[in-house]
Amino acid sequence: TIKEVNKIRNYFLDKKEYRNYMLWMLGICTAYRCGDILSFKFNDMFEEDKTTFKRNISLYEEKTGKYREMEITEPMKIAINKYIESIDSKFELTDYLFQSRKGDNKHLEVRSVEKIFSNMGEELKLPYNVSTHTMRKTFAYFFITTHKNDITALTTLMELLNHSSEKITLAYAGIAKEERRSMARDVSNLWD
């Protein structure tokens, strides 16, 4: 739910974990895989002046090798700027956006993010496991539910996620399971 998504966002903000907040926001706003997000550098986001955002983020996905481009939206800009404020605007364009605390200009590893998200899920007592895929699945779920009256939404999302079928995309977004429950409930309600 939106309430749970905001609960996660606020968890990182309240703890002043601005790097993790930025990661969460980029994940739920782009649906890029975590490994791809962790490879971003400041020059993927900013022009040479270090203050003007680029219009889009573009990359060749590590898993599929396919090119994908996403707009840098206002919520993403807010998260990135919040992080930059927290590091006193000290960065080079060639620095990784998601710095590891281990070594100079090394990015976080996916398994470190898994641990961060797992701990966060436990602390918030969420009724499900939170993993790096949660960001991508969150994007997918809200993409479909926000555009449920748009007949092109499923195909668009399938292409965006680089899935091979609409069935996979529906399952990935958690829609198929939700639809089955709803349909079964409708039949059950006939007997009230």
Backbone bond lengths (Angstrom), bond angles and torsions (degrees), N, CA, C in turn:
res aa  C-N    CA-C-N  psi(-1)  N-CA   C-N-CA  omega(-1)  CA-C   N-CA-C  phi
1 T - - - 1.457 - - 1.526 109.61 -
2 I 1.321 114.95 161.54 1.468 119.44 177.05 1.522 109.83 -60.65
3 K 1.320 116.00 -35.91 1.474 120.32 179.08 1.535 110.46 -59.62
4 E 1.329 116.93 -43.69 1.477 120.65 179.52 1.528 111.46 -68.04
5 V 1.331 117.17 -39.71 1.463 121.02 178.29 1.526 109.62 -61.15
6 N 1.331 116.14 -44.58 1.466 120.26 178.36 1.522 112.28 -68.26
7 K 1.316 116.41 -31.93 1.467 120.78 177.05 1.537 109.88 -62.68
8 I 1.309 116.00 -41.73 1.469 120.85 178.02 1.531 109.87 -66.93
9 R 1.320 116.44 -46.89 1.470 120.42 178.06 1.525 110.54 -56.30
10 N 1.331 116.02 -48.25 1.464 120.75 -177.73 1.526 112.53 -67.68
11 Y 1.312 117.00 -30.21 1.466 120.72 176.03 1.529 109.83 -56.50
12 F 1.333 116.24 -50.20 1.463 120.16 -179.31 1.525 111.34 -67.26
13 L 1.325 117.15 -39.32 1.467 120.30 178.81 1.525 111.12 -64.75
14 D 1.333 116.65 -47.46 1.465 120.77 -178.96 1.522 112.32 -60.91
15 K 1.327 116.09 -34.04 1.475 120.31 179.35 1.534 111.98 -86.52
16 K 1.338 115.67 1.89 1.469 122.09 -178.01 1.532 112.25 57.63
17 E 1.334 115.22 33.77 1.466 121.92 175.77 1.529 107.40 -95.27
18 Y 1.326 114.69 73.56 1.460 120.61 -171.42 1.523 113.10 -69.77
19 R 1.313 117.29 -29.98 1.474 119.31 175.72 1.528 109.42 -63.56
20 N 1.340 116.78 -44.29 1.466 120.84 -178.71 1.532 111.40 -70.86
21 Y 1.323 116.12 -33.99 1.466 121.27 174.32 1.527 109.41 -61.87
22 M 1.329 116.72 -45.94 1.461 121.89 179.42 1.530 109.83 -61.79
23 L 1.318 117.29 -42.44 1.462 121.50 179.03 1.525 110.18 -60.97
24 W 1.332 117.08 -47.92 1.466 121.85 179.22 1.530 110.57 -57.70
25 M 1.325 116.69 -47.06 1.465 120.57 -177.50 1.523 111.79 -66.12
26 L 1.325 118.03 -43.06 1.465 119.32 178.41 1.523 110.56 -64.30
27 G 1.333 116.45 -37.08 1.462 120.34 179.30 1.513 113.37 -65.67
28 I 1.336 116.69 -46.00 1.471 118.85 -177.28 1.518 112.52 -79.81
29 C 1.324 117.45 -13.89 1.472 120.27 178.94 1.527 113.32 -96.90
30 T 1.332 118.08 -16.48 1.474 120.02 -176.88 1.516 114.21 -119.05
31 A 1.328 117.34 -24.98 1.468 122.78 -174.66 1.521 112.40 64.10
32 Y 1.320 117.43 19.54 1.468 119.22 172.08 1.527 108.36 -71.22
33 R 1.307 116.10 151.49 1.463 120.74 174.88 1.530 108.74 -68.32
34 C 1.321 115.46 151.58 1.460 121.03 -175.80 1.529 112.11 -55.67
35 G 1.324 117.61 -44.40 1.460 120.41 -179.54 1.519 112.44 -59.40
36 D 1.330 116.59 -36.00 1.462 120.84 177.53 1.531 110.70 -69.84
37 I 1.327 116.32 -42.25 1.473 120.22 179.22 1.521 110.48 -61.62
38 L 1.323 116.80 -41.95 1.467 120.57 -177.62 1.519 112.53 -66.23
39 S 1.315 117.29 -18.75 1.469 120.68 179.74 1.535 112.94 -83.95
40 F 1.335 117.13 -7.01 1.463 119.85 -178.94 1.527 111.27 -64.85
41 K 1.317 114.12 141.64 1.463 121.51 172.55 1.526 107.31 -115.17
42 F 1.313 115.70 165.87 1.465 119.21 -179.93 1.523 111.35 -58.28
43 N 1.331 117.67 -32.37 1.467 119.27 -179.51 1.532 112.36 -71.84
44 D 1.321 118.09 -9.75 1.469 120.54 172.03 1.533 110.50 -77.05
45 M 1.331 115.74 -21.67 1.466 121.60 -175.93 1.525 113.05 -103.89
46 F 1.346 116.33 -33.84 1.461 121.05 -169.79 1.516 113.23 -118.08
47 E 1.328 113.17 152.05 1.464 121.03 170.22 1.534 107.44 -74.58
48 E 1.316 116.27 176.03 1.473 122.22 -177.03 1.523 114.16 -56.19
49 D 1.357 117.66 -28.45 1.470 120.52 -176.93 1.535 113.06 -74.42
50 K 1.333 117.32 -5.26 1.474 124.46 178.39 1.534 114.28 67.33
51 T 1.331 117.60 6.69 1.461 119.81 178.49 1.528 112.77 -124.72
52 T 1.313 117.55 -26.40 1.462 121.60 -178.80 1.525 109.68 -89.44
53 F 1.327 114.59 119.83 1.460 118.88 177.70 1.519 110.54 -70.10
54 K 1.307 115.56 143.94 1.456 120.20 169.26 1.524 107.20 -69.62
55 R 1.299 116.38 163.33 1.469 119.93 179.17 1.536 111.25 -75.03
56 N 1.351 116.28 -39.58 1.463 121.39 -174.53 1.522 111.65 -133.49
57 I 1.310 114.58 157.38 1.459 122.48 167.45 1.526 104.61 -102.34
58 S 1.304 117.33 134.74 1.462 118.90 177.15 1.521 109.15 -135.62
59 L 1.309 114.48 144.47 1.462 119.20 179.12 1.515 111.04 -161.03
60 Y 1.318 114.08 163.37 1.457 120.96 169.25 1.514 105.24 -96.39
61 E 1.334 116.62 118.73 1.455 120.78 -176.55 1.521 110.79 -62.09
62 E 1.313 114.59 135.73 1.463 120.54 -178.31 1.530 111.49 -61.24
63 K 1.327 117.35 -44.13 1.462 120.92 -175.18 1.534 112.80 -71.81
64 T 1.334 115.81 -43.84 1.469 119.24 -173.14 1.528 113.27 -101.07
65 G 1.326 116.78 -20.27 1.460 120.66 -175.48 1.520 112.47 74.06
66 K 1.337 116.76 5.07 1.464 121.21 -178.31 1.531 110.25 -87.69
67 Y 1.322 115.01 146.77 1.460 122.41 178.70 1.519 109.24 -78.96
68 R 1.322 116.02 137.21 1.465 120.14 177.16 1.521 109.10 -146.10
69 E 1.306 114.35 141.92 1.464 120.91 -178.29 1.521 108.63 -129.04
70 M 1.343 116.70 136.41 1.462 121.48 177.31 1.519 108.50 -133.67
71 E 1.313 115.60 145.00 1.455 121.10 178.37 1.528 110.11 -69.36
72 I 1.322 116.44 143.13 1.472 120.99 172.13 1.525 105.62 -85.22
73 T 1.318 116.10 104.62 1.463 122.09 -173.21 1.529 111.27 -87.69
74 E 1.317 114.78 169.03 1.473 120.63 -178.32 1.531 112.82 -58.91
75 P 1.338 120.28 -45.67 1.472 119.06 177.59 1.541 112.32 -59.53
76 M 1.324 116.92 -33.72 1.460 120.41 177.56 1.527 109.96 -68.60
77 K 1.321 116.84 -43.20 1.466 121.01 179.29 1.530 110.88 -60.99
78 I 1.322 116.13 -42.33 1.472 120.61 179.32 1.526 109.86 -60.35
79 A 1.328 116.88 -46.03 1.471 120.98 -179.34 1.528 111.42 -64.47
80 I 1.316 116.71 -42.98 1.470 120.62 -179.97 1.524 110.09 -64.55
81 N 1.323 117.01 -44.95 1.467 120.33 179.46 1.525 112.22 -64.53
82 K 1.319 116.60 -36.36 1.479 120.82 177.54 1.533 108.77 -62.15
83 Y 1.310 116.63 -43.00 1.460 120.66 178.39 1.533 110.62 -64.73
84 I 1.319 116.72 -44.69 1.470 120.85 -179.09 1.534 110.61 -60.73
85 E 1.338 116.48 -40.93 1.473 120.01 175.33 1.523 110.74 -59.13
86 S 1.331 116.62 -39.95 1.472 120.57 -176.63 1.528 112.94 -68.76
87 I 1.323 116.87 -21.73 1.471 120.21 177.40 1.533 110.73 -105.57
88 D 1.340 115.60 19.75 1.473 122.21 178.10 1.519 112.86 55.92
89 S 1.306 116.82 35.38 1.471 123.30 177.13 1.525 113.58 57.86
90 K 1.332 116.21 23.59 1.469 119.82 -179.82 1.521 109.75 -95.39
91 F 1.322 114.93 99.35 1.459 120.08 176.78 1.511 109.36 -158.61
92 E 1.299 114.30 155.80 1.467 121.78 172.46 1.523 106.98 -107.96
93 L 1.299 117.13 152.26 1.464 120.30 179.94 1.524 112.14 -60.32
94 T 1.319 117.46 -25.71 1.467 120.96 -179.21 1.534 112.59 -87.05
95 D 1.323 117.67 -1.25 1.472 121.16 178.24 1.521 110.14 -75.57
96 Y 1.330 115.24 145.93 1.464 119.65 172.89 1.519 108.90 -67.25
97 L 1.311 115.90 142.87 1.455 122.23 178.04 1.530 110.58 -66.97
98 F 1.325 116.42 -38.78 1.465 121.47 -176.38 1.524 109.66 -109.99
99 Q 1.318 114.34 78.71 1.457 122.02 -177.02 1.531 111.43 -67.43
100 S 1.306 114.06 138.20 1.453 120.73 170.00 1.518 106.89 -83.86
101 R 1.302 116.76 155.47 1.468 119.77 176.10 1.525 110.58 -81.77
102 K 1.337 115.21 -3.53 1.462 121.16 -178.58 1.526 109.89 -101.45
103 G 1.304 116.77 103.01 1.460 120.17 174.84 1.510 113.86 88.74
104 D 1.322 115.13 164.75 1.459 121.46 179.98 1.525 111.15 -81.67
105 N 1.315 114.99 129.39 1.459 123.66 176.70 1.527 113.29 47.57
106 K 1.312 115.61 48.57 1.462 122.05 171.08 1.526 106.66 -109.80
107 H 1.325 115.65 138.53 1.461 117.38 -179.57 1.518 110.92 -87.35
108 L 1.323 115.02 159.39 1.458 121.73 174.48 1.520 109.98 -56.00
109 E 1.296 116.16 152.39 1.467 121.49 174.17 1.531 108.76 -98.01
110 V 1.310 116.69 152.58 1.467 121.43 -179.64 1.524 110.64 -57.07
111 R 1.318 117.57 -40.82 1.478 119.24 -178.47 1.527 111.94 -65.28
112 S 1.333 117.75 -28.68 1.467 120.94 175.24 1.528 110.39 -68.55
113 V 1.325 115.83 -39.69 1.462 120.27 178.16 1.533 109.70 -66.77
114 E 1.331 116.93 -39.44 1.475 120.45 175.87 1.528 110.48 -55.03
115 K 1.314 115.61 -44.10 1.470 120.89 -179.46 1.533 110.96 -66.17
116 I 1.333 116.70 -43.82 1.465 121.89 178.49 1.529 109.72 -58.97
117 F 1.333 116.41 -47.53 1.464 120.77 -177.75 1.526 111.72 -69.24
118 S 1.303 117.04 -39.27 1.458 120.76 178.54 1.530 110.46 -61.52
119 N 1.322 116.18 -46.96 1.475 120.57 178.64 1.523 111.10 -61.86
120 M 1.320 116.25 -41.63 1.459 120.65 179.26 1.531 110.27 -62.51
121 G 1.328 117.04 -44.90 1.462 121.06 179.45 1.524 112.19 -60.44
122 E 1.325 116.13 -40.57 1.468 120.74 177.59 1.519 111.21 -65.91
123 E 1.333 116.69 -45.76 1.469 120.60 -179.98 1.526 111.51 -61.61
124 L 1.323 116.83 -38.86 1.467 120.88 179.72 1.524 112.41 -82.15
125 K 1.340 116.41 -6.19 1.468 122.31 -178.66 1.538 111.64 54.85
126 L 1.335 114.33 45.02 1.460 119.33 177.93 1.526 109.24 -71.71
127 P 1.334 118.11 145.49 1.465 121.64 -175.66 1.533 114.03 -79.80
128 Y 1.311 117.37 15.41 1.469 121.65 -179.94 1.519 107.95 -149.35
129 N 1.325 115.50 162.66 1.460 120.49 176.82 1.524 109.00 -77.22
130 V 1.313 115.76 136.45 1.460 120.88 176.40 1.519 107.21 -104.04
131 S 1.322 115.79 124.53 1.456 120.86 179.59 1.523 108.68 -129.92
132 T 1.310 115.91 -178.51 1.465 118.94 178.23 1.531 110.83 -64.43
133 H 1.316 117.75 -27.63 1.471 120.71 178.73 1.524 111.95 -72.63
134 T 1.323 117.52 -17.03 1.459 120.81 -179.47 1.522 110.85 -58.24
135 M 1.330 117.24 -37.52 1.468 120.18 -179.73 1.528 110.34 -62.25
136 R 1.310 116.30 -49.24 1.467 122.82 -177.74 1.529 110.79 -65.60
137 K 1.335 116.73 -41.48 1.452 120.99 179.15 1.529 111.37 -68.65
138 T 1.335 116.05 -34.46 1.468 120.42 176.52 1.525 109.92 -62.47
139 F 1.338 115.85 -46.63 1.462 120.07 176.82 1.527 109.78 -56.84
140 A 1.319 116.62 -48.07 1.469 121.41 -176.84 1.525 111.22 -61.14
141 Y 1.323 117.13 -46.14 1.465 121.54 -178.83 1.528 110.76 -59.90
142 F 1.323 116.12 -49.71 1.469 118.95 -176.96 1.524 112.08 -73.66
143 F 1.311 118.06 -26.98 1.470 120.76 174.86 1.523 109.01 -61.78
144 I 1.321 116.42 -48.15 1.464 121.17 -178.42 1.529 111.14 -68.77
145 T 1.322 117.64 -47.28 1.471 119.58 -176.13 1.527 112.15 -69.91
146 T 1.325 117.50 -29.44 1.463 121.09 178.06 1.520 111.20 -73.95
147 H 1.324 116.46 -30.11 1.474 121.05 -177.39 1.533 111.84 -113.51
148 K 1.330 117.44 33.46 1.465 119.91 -173.19 1.529 114.24 -62.90
149 N 1.320 118.15 -21.14 1.470 120.30 178.92 1.525 112.71 -96.13
150 D 1.322 116.01 6.63 1.463 121.49 179.75 1.533 108.20 -101.32
151 I 1.316 117.06 114.15 1.470 120.20 -175.21 1.535 112.61 -67.69
152 T 1.314 117.81 -15.20 1.465 120.17 179.47 1.533 112.64 -93.03
153 A 1.321 118.02 -6.63 1.470 121.56 -172.89 1.525 112.77 -59.65
154 L 1.311 117.53 -46.52 1.460 120.12 -176.58 1.529 111.09 -63.87
155 T 1.310 116.60 -45.21 1.469 120.54 179.00 1.524 110.65 -64.26
156 T 1.314 116.51 -41.75 1.470 121.00 178.83 1.524 110.26 -61.27
157 L 1.331 116.42 -46.07 1.462 120.07 179.41 1.521 111.09 -64.47
158 M 1.320 116.51 -41.67 1.470 120.82 178.09 1.530 110.38 -56.55
159 E 1.317 116.54 -45.60 1.462 121.09 178.78 1.523 111.34 -66.58
160 L 1.322 115.95 -41.05 1.457 121.24 -179.65 1.533 111.34 -61.80
161 L 1.323 116.24 -40.76 1.462 121.13 -179.45 1.525 112.67 -84.42
162 N 1.326 115.98 -6.01 1.469 122.06 -176.37 1.525 111.95 58.77
163 H 1.345 115.37 43.60 1.458 121.11 174.85 1.526 109.43 -89.54
164 S 1.328 115.17 157.79 1.465 119.21 -177.25 1.530 113.21 -90.23
165 S 1.352 117.99 -13.76 1.465 119.13 179.07 1.526 111.02 -151.54
166 E 1.334 114.33 157.15 1.462 119.96 177.77 1.529 110.86 -66.81
167 K 1.332 116.75 -32.85 1.465 121.13 179.68 1.535 110.17 -61.91
168 I 1.315 116.52 -43.57 1.464 121.19 178.13 1.528 109.86 -62.47
169 T 1.323 116.48 -42.52 1.468 120.70 -179.06 1.518 111.36 -64.62
170 L 1.317 117.69 -43.41 1.472 120.45 177.75 1.524 111.43 -61.48
171 A 1.312 116.04 -44.52 1.470 119.83 178.92 1.524 109.98 -63.98
172 Y 1.311 116.74 -42.77 1.461 122.05 -179.20 1.528 111.04 -60.31
173 A 1.325 115.99 -40.88 1.464 121.41 -179.07 1.526 112.20 -77.53
174 G 1.327 117.17 -5.24 1.465 120.12 -179.74 1.515 112.59 78.38
175 I 1.318 116.93 9.81 1.464 121.21 -176.49 1.525 111.31 -77.50
176 A 1.315 117.43 -41.95 1.465 120.45 -176.86 1.532 110.25 -58.66
177 K 1.319 116.51 -45.01 1.466 121.04 179.92 1.531 110.35 -63.12
178 E 1.333 116.00 -44.26 1.462 121.47 179.60 1.523 110.98 -63.04
179 E 1.342 116.77 -42.13 1.468 121.57 179.30 1.532 110.82 -63.73
180 R 1.328 117.04 -43.45 1.474 120.32 179.47 1.529 110.21 -60.00
181 R 1.324 116.49 -44.65 1.464 119.80 178.91 1.519 111.22 -61.43
182 S 1.333 115.91 -44.97 1.460 121.36 -178.42 1.523 110.90 -62.65
183 M 1.327 117.04 -44.11 1.466 121.11 -179.18 1.528 110.96 -66.23
184 A 1.317 116.77 -40.96 1.467 120.55 177.82 1.530 110.00 -64.54
185 R 1.317 116.79 -40.06 1.470 121.96 177.84 1.532 110.05 -62.36
186 D 1.345 116.99 -41.13 1.469 120.84 179.16 1.535 111.34 -59.56
187 V 1.323 115.83 -43.06 1.472 119.50 179.16 1.530 109.27 -65.95
188 S 1.312 116.49 -44.51 1.467 120.74 -179.92 1.526 111.48 -60.27
189 N 1.324 115.49 -38.46 1.466 119.80 -178.64 1.532 113.64 -68.83
190 L 1.334 116.98 -13.89 1.454 120.61 175.02 1.532 111.06 -62.96
191 W 1.307 116.00 -24.37 1.474 120.51 -173.02 1.524 112.88 -99.07
192 D 1.324 116.42 15.94 1.483 118.60 176.29 1.500 111.89 -69.17
